Amino acid sequence: MESVHEIIETRGKQAALMADLDRRVVEAAAQYMADEESGIGFLYSGWCQAVLPHRRLPDGQPWQIRTQRVTLAVEPGLRPGPDGDLVPGGVAYGSRARLIMLYLQTTALRTRSREVELGGSLREWLSRMGIPQGGKSQADVREQADRISRCRFTFHVQ
């Protein structure tokens, strides 16, 4: 026999309610499954072994970290400078960058799509990630998202 969770996932909440199951159990399971905060986060295993830098590097400087099994190379991209010419950007760093990468990977796997819809605004995206809106948090996320979007990430598995 299928579990309550399997029925809700494959056939929907209404089918689970119509089955011979305790309504309170179905409601609780459906509510839990609909809560994105209680969901599991997904991360490529390479990120567990090789991480982004904790501190800011000079703009234009690449980042490389080697472990026993994985090498991560991050190449900074270019961004428009004050005069409009392209200048080297920086490598993403710190906890905000790692949180963004976790969010992007989890959402891509959950939606089974390479394209991740961030939201209609930065405020909406911050809310989805559970980050306080405004001030330093918002500025940090904006900067790290820009850095991530311009960087090239390469994993080499030994």
Backbone as CSV, one residue per row, in Angstrom:
resi,resn,N_x,N_y,N_z,CA_x,CA_y,CA_z,C_x,C_y,C_z
1,MET,0.844,-1.190,0.000,0.000,0.000,0.000,0.884,1.247,0.000
2,GLU,0.458,2.240,-0.748,1.199,3.496,-0.824,1.087,4.261,0.492
3,SER,2.142,5.018,0.804,2.081,5.875,1.985,1.289,7.133,1.649
4,VAL,0.895,7.849,2.677,0.165,9.103,2.490,0.980,10.050,1.615
5,HIS,2.271,10.132,1.887,3.138,11.035,1.135,3.200,10.648,-0.343
6,GLU,3.292,9.359,-0.618,3.342,8.897,-2.009,2.053,9.223,-2.748
7,ILE,0.916,9.036,-2.080,-0.372,9.344,-2.710,-0.462,10.833,-3.016
8,ILE,-0.097,11.670,-2.056,-0.161,13.121,-2.264,0.776,13.526,-3.392
9,GLU,1.965,12.959,-3.409,2.961,13.323,-4.420,2.552,12.870,-5.816
10,THR,2.008,11.664,-5.941,1.691,11.133,-7.269,0.298,11.501,-7.767
11,ARG,-0.679,11.540,-6.843,-2.058,11.763,-7.283,-2.710,13.004,-6.696
12,GLY,-2.042,13.645,-5.751,-2.573,14.873,-5.189,-3.285,14.688,-3.862
13,LYS,-3.500,15.809,-3.195,-4.125,15.811,-1.872,-5.557,15.286,-1.926
14,GLN,-6.291,15.664,-2.966,-7.694,15.249,-3.071,-7.815,13.730,-3.130
15,ALA,-6.921,13.078,-3.869,-6.948,11.610,-3.955,-6.657,10.987,-2.595
16,ALA,-5.756,11.598,-1.848,-5.444,11.087,-0.508,-6.637,11.248,0.423
17,LEU,-7.359,12.361,0.289,-8.547,12.573,1.120,-9.654,11.574,0.772
18,MET,-9.748,11.192,-0.493,-10.779,10.248,-0.924,-10.414,8.807,-0.565
19,ALA,-9.152,8.544,-0.317,-8.728,7.202,0.098,-9.170,6.977,1.546
20,ASP,-9.078,5.766,1.992,-9.522,5.420,3.347,-8.412,5.753,4.347
21,LEU,-8.141,7.047,4.498,-7.075,7.518,5.385,-7.627,8.553,6.350
22,ASP,-6.992,8.671,7.492,-7.386,9.665,8.493,-7.174,11.065,7.908
23,ARG,-8.236,11.860,7.910,-8.187,13.196,7.315,-7.105,14.064,7.964
24,ARG,-6.947,13.972,9.288,-5.934,14.777,9.987,-4.525,14.424,9.520
25,VAL,-4.298,13.146,9.277,-2.984,12.699,8.796,-2.719,13.257,7.398
26,VAL,-3.728,13.183,6.535,-3.590,13.699,5.167,-3.330,15.204,5.192
27,GLU,-4.095,15.938,6.001,-3.918,17.394,6.093,-2.521,17.743,6.600
28,ALA,-2.072,17.041,7.629,-0.740,17.308,8.189,0.353,17.003,7.170
29,ALA,0.228,15.877,6.474,1.230,15.502,5.473,1.243,16.499,4.321
30,ALA,0.068,16.908,3.858,-0.018,17.865,2.752,0.574,19.209,3.149
31,GLN,0.290,19.647,4.365,0.831,20.921,4.833,2.354,20.856,4.928
32,TYR,2.869,19.766,5.464,4.320,19.604,5.591,4.983,19.581,4.217
33,MET,4.393,18.845,3.280,4.983,18.726,1.947,4.920,20.040,1.180
34,ALA,3.945,20.892,1.481,3.810,22.171,0.796,4.733,23.234,1.371
35,ASP,5.258,22.998,2.568,6.114,23.975,3.235,7.528,23.897,2.676
36,GLU,7.930,24.915,1.908,9.263,24.920,1.301,10.365,25.046,2.340
37,GLU,10.052,25.606,3.503,11.059,25.764,4.549,11.506,24.421,5.112
38,SER,10.636,23.416,5.068,10.982,22.116,5.633,11.600,21.188,4.601
39,GLY,11.743,21.675,3.378,12.273,20.835,2.314,13.751,20.539,2.482
40,ILE,14.196,19.585,1.725,15.598,19.193,1.737,16.337,20.060,0.731
41,GLY,17.537,20.480,1.072,18.379,21.211,0.142,19.280,20.240,-0.600
42,PHE,19.556,20.525,-1.864,20.414,19.669,-2.673,21.661,20.438,-3.075
43,LEU,22.772,19.736,-3.054,24.046,20.355,-3.358,24.916,19.346,-4.080
44,TYR,25.571,19.775,-5.152,26.508,18.902,-5.853,27.585,18.484,-4.866
45,SER,27.918,17.205,-4.847,28.865,16.681,-3.854,30.229,17.365,-3.916
46,GLY,30.591,17.881,-5.072,31.859,18.606,-5.188,31.919,19.824,-4.284
47,TRP,30.763,20.467,-4.049,30.718,21.641,-3.173,30.956,21.269,-1.719
48,CYS,30.756,20.006,-1.374,31.012,19.554,0.000,32.506,19.395,0.250
49,GLN,33.268,19.233,-0.817,34.706,19.013,-0.696,35.525,20.246,-1.057
50,ALA,34.997,21.085,-1.920,35.712,22.281,-2.366,34.744,23.456,-2.306
51,VAL,35.145,24.518,-1.656,34.225,25.633,-1.422,34.756,26.932,-2.018
52,LEU,33.873,27.906,-2.070,34.268,29.250,-2.481,35.106,29.878,-1.374
53,PRO,35.896,30.892,-1.708,36.698,31.533,-0.659,35.811,32.180,0.405
54,HIS,36.329,32.244,1.614,35.585,32.862,2.717,35.684,34.383,2.670
55,ARG,36.795,34.881,2.141,37.017,36.334,2.086,37.166,36.801,0.642
56,ARG,36.988,38.076,0.469,37.103,38.684,-0.853,38.530,38.585,-1.373
57,LEU,38.644,38.230,-2.661,39.931,38.217,-3.353,40.037,39.488,-4.190
58,PRO,41.246,39.877,-4.569,41.368,41.022,-5.478,40.611,40.748,-6.784
59,ASP,39.950,41.774,-7.326,39.213,41.604,-8.581,40.154,41.086,-9.660
60,GLY,39.654,40.146,-10.444,40.444,39.573,-11.525,41.253,38.352,-11.125
61,GLN,41.398,38.107,-9.829,42.190,36.958,-9.373,41.327,35.700,-9.360
62,PRO,41.757,34.638,-10.057,40.987,33.393,-10.021,41.153,32.678,-8.686
63,TRP,40.278,31.732,-8.425,40.320,30.941,-7.192,40.431,29.468,-7.563
64,GLN,41.320,28.791,-6.883,41.436,27.349,-7.086,41.657,26.692,-5.741
65,ILE,40.959,25.590,-5.525,41.147,24.820,-4.301,41.203,23.348,-4.687
66,ARG,42.182,22.663,-4.120,42.360,21.234,-4.407,42.120,20.426,-3.140
67,THR,41.389,19.340,-3.306,41.221,18.373,-2.227,41.705,17.032,-2.764
68,GLN,41.530,16.001,-1.984,41.969,14.678,-2.421,41.289,14.230,-3.706
69,ARG,40.029,14.564,-3.855,39.259,14.048,-4.986,38.784,15.093,-5.985
70,VAL,38.754,16.338,-5.586,38.152,17.374,-6.426,39.034,18.614,-6.468
71,THR,39.077,19.241,-7.636,39.675,20.565,-7.765,38.585,21.493,-8.284
72,LEU,38.402,22.608,-7.608,37.446,23.623,-8.043,38.233,24.822,-8.541
73,ALA,37.951,25.231,-9.780,38.555,26.434,-10.343,37.429,27.429,-10.636
74,VAL,37.585,28.645,-10.141,36.595,29.697,-10.379,37.308,30.846,-11.073
75,GLU,36.860,31.154,-12.281,37.443,32.242,-13.057,36.497,33.437,-13.018
76,PRO,36.991,34.593,-12.596,36.120,35.770,-12.572,35.819,36.244,-13.990
77,GLY,34.646,36.789,-14.165,34.260,37.308,-15.470,34.541,38.793,-15.578
78,LEU,34.014,39.391,-16.622,34.183,40.826,-16.849,32.878,41.540,-16.544
79,ARG,33.000,42.802,-16.136,31.821,43.625,-15.879,32.099,45.022,-16.420
80,PRO,31.055,45.771,-16.726,31.277,47.139,-17.208,31.842,48.022,-16.096
81,GLY,32.887,48.754,-16.410,33.472,49.689,-15.455,32.754,51.028,-15.500
82,PRO,33.205,51.994,-14.697,32.560,53.312,-14.650,32.534,54.031,-16.001
83,ASP,33.565,53.795,-16.831,33.623,54.459,-18.134,32.998,53.622,-19.248
84,GLY,32.419,52.471,-18.899,31.771,51.615,-19.880,32.655,50.506,-20.425
85,ASP,33.966,50.625,-20.220,34.874,49.565,-20.659,34.755,48.368,-19.724
86,LEU,35.040,47.198,-20.267,34.977,45.989,-19.450,36.203,45.888,-18.553
87,VAL,35.946,45.581,-17.283,37.023,45.413,-16.303,36.825,44.057,-15.618
88,PRO,37.902,43.481,-15.082,37.750,42.188,-14.407,36.836,42.303,-13.188
89,GLY,35.954,41.340,-13.067,35.102,41.262,-11.890,35.792,40.422,-10.836
90,GLY,35.072,40.097,-9.824,35.650,39.306,-8.750,34.985,37.952,-8.624
91,VAL,35.635,37.083,-7.885,35.113,35.753,-7.591,34.104,35.869,-6.446
92,ALA,33.021,35.113,-6.539,32.037,35.078,-5.452,32.700,34.521,-4.196
93,TYR,32.285,35.018,-3.034,32.910,34.590,-1.778,31.906,34.685,-0.633
94,GLY,32.201,33.995,0.450,31.449,34.142,1.692,30.164,33.332,1.771
95,SER,29.503,33.499,2.912,28.306,32.708,3.213,27.134,33.042,2.296
96,ARG,27.005,34.289,1.883,25.888,34.655,0.996,26.035,33.956,-0.351
97,ALA,27.249,33.902,-0.879,27.481,33.222,-2.159,27.166,31.734,-2.033
98,ARG,27.573,31.130,-0.930,27.296,29.707,-0.732,25.789,29.461,-0.598
99,LEU,25.086,30.348,0.085,23.636,30.225,0.219,22.953,30.347,-1.145
100,ILE,23.405,31.279,-1.960,22.836,31.456,-3.300,23.053,30.197,-4.132
101,MET,24.254,29.634,-4.084,24.547,28.417,-4.851,23.671,27.253,-4.378
102,LEU,23.470,27.135,-3.079,22.600,26.085,-2.536,21.168,26.282,-3.029
103,TYR,20.689,27.521,-2.988,19.333,27.826,-3.444,19.169,27.488,-4.929
104,LEU,20.137,27.907,-5.755,20.043,27.670,-7.197,20.027,26.176,-7.517
105,GLN,20.904,25.419,-6.875,20.972,23.980,-7.143,19.721,23.258,-6.650
106,THR,19.248,23.605,-5.469,18.045,22.977,-4.922,16.842,23.265,-5.808
107,THR,16.695,24.514,-6.226,15.561,24.895,-7.066,15.639,24.220,-8.430
108,ALA,16.823,24.150,-9.013,16.983,23.490,-10.314,16.592,22.016,-10.229
109,LEU,16.997,21.345,-9.173,16.640,19.931,-9.016,15.157,19.754,-8.715
110,ARG,14.616,20.629,-7.890,13.198,20.530,-7.526,12.307,20.743,-8.749
111,THR,12.666,21.706,-9.602,11.851,22.013,-10.778,12.262,21.205,-12.000
112,ARG,13.371,20.470,-11.878,13.919,19.676,-12.993,14.170,20.548,-14.215
113,SER,14.762,21.708,-13.975,15.051,22.650,-15.052,16.411,23.300,-14.823
114,ARG,17.113,23.571,-15.911,18.388,24.283,-15.811,18.171,25.772,-15.553
115,GLU,16.972,26.243,-15.846,16.654,27.649,-15.644,15.934,27.816,-14.314
116,VAL,16.423,28.744,-13.500,15.838,28.998,-12.184,15.231,30.393,-12.189
117,GLU,13.935,30.465,-11.922,13.240,31.746,-11.824,13.508,32.314,-10.440
118,LEU,14.166,33.463,-10.390,14.520,34.055,-9.104,13.355,34.798,-8.476
119,GLY,12.485,35.341,-9.303,11.359,36.111,-8.800,11.238,37.408,-9.575
120,GLY,10.169,38.125,-9.318,9.930,39.372,-10.022,10.801,40.518,-9.548
121,SER,11.375,40.370,-8.350,12.212,41.425,-7.790,13.223,40.810,-6.828
122,LEU,14.217,41.599,-6.470,15.213,41.137,-5.510,14.542,40.872,-4.164
123,ARG,13.589,41.694,-3.809,12.860,41.525,-2.546,12.155,40.164,-2.499
124,GLU,11.517,39.795,-3.595,10.822,38.503,-3.660,11.820,37.352,-3.539
125,TRP,12.957,37.465,-4.214,13.977,36.419,-4.161,14.555,36.292,-2.751
126,LEU,14.832,37.415,-2.104,15.335,37.374,-0.727,14.338,36.676,0.188
127,SER,13.071,36.950,-0.019,12.028,36.322,0.787,12.019,34.810,0.576
128,ARG,12.170,34.374,-0.668,12.206,32.938,-0.967,13.395,32.254,-0.293
129,MET,14.504,32.974,-0.177,15.705,32.392,0.432,15.716,32.548,1.944
130,GLY,14.763,33.315,2.484,14.702,33.505,3.929,15.720,34.501,4.446
131,ILE,16.116,35.453,3.602,17.103,36.464,3.981,16.369,37.762,4.296
132,PRO,16.735,38.437,5.391,16.095,39.717,5.713,16.257,40.714,4.559
133,GLN,15.202,41.482,4.326,15.221,42.418,3.206,15.748,43.771,3.637
134,GLY,16.521,44.379,2.743,17.046,45.708,2.986,18.427,45.689,3.605
135,GLY,19.038,46.859,3.619,20.325,47.033,4.279,21.452,46.211,3.703
136,LYS,22.359,45.806,4.591,23.561,45.084,4.190,23.240,43.725,3.571
137,SER,22.233,43.033,4.079,21.867,41.718,3.531,21.526,41.821,2.054
138,GLN,20.706,42.793,1.717,20.286,42.970,0.334,21.474,43.341,-0.547
139,ALA,22.322,44.233,-0.079,23.499,44.639,-0.855,24.456,43.466,-1.052
140,ASP,24.654,42.660,-0.010,25.543,41.494,-0.113,25.026,40.483,-1.125
141,VAL,23.733,40.183,-1.072,23.154,39.214,-2.003,23.250,39.734,-3.428
142,ARG,22.967,41.003,-3.620,23.048,41.590,-4.964,24.472,41.468,-5.511
143,GLU,25.463,41.801,-4.685,26.860,41.727,-5.135,27.270,40.289,-5.436
144,GLN,26.936,39.362,-4.545,27.344,37.967,-4.746,26.617,37.335,-5.938
145,ALA,25.354,37.675,-6.141,24.616,37.163,-7.300,25.255,37.668,-8.587
146,ASP,25.678,38.930,-8.595,26.353,39.487,-9.767,27.673,38.760,-10.018
147,ARG,28.441,38.521,-8.972,29.718,37.820,-9.115,29.494,36.390,-9.625
148,ILE,28.513,35.690,-9.050,28.223,34.316,-9.480,27.831,34.294,-10.953
149,SER,27.011,35.250,-11.363,26.530,35.261,-12.747,27.652,35.499,-13.752
150,ARG,28.737,36.107,-13.322,29.843,36.405,-14.236,30.979,35.388,-14.166
151,CYS,31.009,34.585,-13.115,32.108,33.621,-12.931,31.891,32.349,-13.742
152,ARG,33.004,31.676,-13.982,32.979,30.346,-14.603,33.479,29.350,-13.562
153,PHE,32.648,28.355,-13.255,32.977,27.345,-12.248,33.330,26.040,-12.955
154,THR,34.476,25.472,-12.617,34.903,24.205,-13.213,35.330,23.247,-12.118
155,PHE,34.723,22.071,-12.112,35.125,21.006,-11.187,35.925,19.973,-11.963
156,HIS,37.052,19.584,-11.416,37.858,18.496,-11.970,37.849,17.389,-10.925
157,VAL,37.341,16.222,-11.296,37.267,15.103,-10.360,38.429,14.160,-10.637
158,GLN,39.202,13.836,-9.590,40.342,12.936,-9.742,39.883,11.501,-9.628
